[in-house]
Amino acid sequence: MSKVEDFLTKAEEQEIIEAIRLAEQNTSGEIRVHLEKSTDKEPLERAREVFRFLKMNETEQQNGVLFYVAVDDRKFSILGDKGIDIAVPDNFWDSVKNNVITAFKRGSYTEGLKEGILETGAKLKQYFPYQKDDKNELPDSISLS
């Protein structure tokens, strides 16, 4: 893999953005995907930095979720904001993380991200249900660095 931009085709990017939009119809949670070439940090540590950089910690209910991927390093992390951490059980992200990693190991990056995003929306519905007056606080686009 030479460039982050080559990780997903434009059509695959659109599929992931559509998955974010569908997932956010179930929950007031805000979901983002961030891709970068590599990191010399642990993926969760780097995800925390990106989370703050993208201002995901500024949502009203503190219910942002970041799917972080270091493409060349084949590193992945999922991070929820503190509002989520307070509300959900400790193992809340395990199935999402395991399903995404399983798909990634098969080389199914788009499917893994889509399935993880949709599962996140379904799981967050119990704790942060979609509200009629909900506004989209963060962009649905995929961020790159």
Secondary structure, 3 states (H helix, E strand, C coil): CCCHHHCCCHHHHHHHHHHHHHHCCCECCEEEEEEECCCCCCHHHHHHHHHHHCCHHHCCCCCEEEEEEECCCCEEEEEECHHHHHHCCCCCCHHHHHHHHHHHHCCCHHHHHHHHHHHHHHHHCCCCECCCCCCCCCCCCEEEC
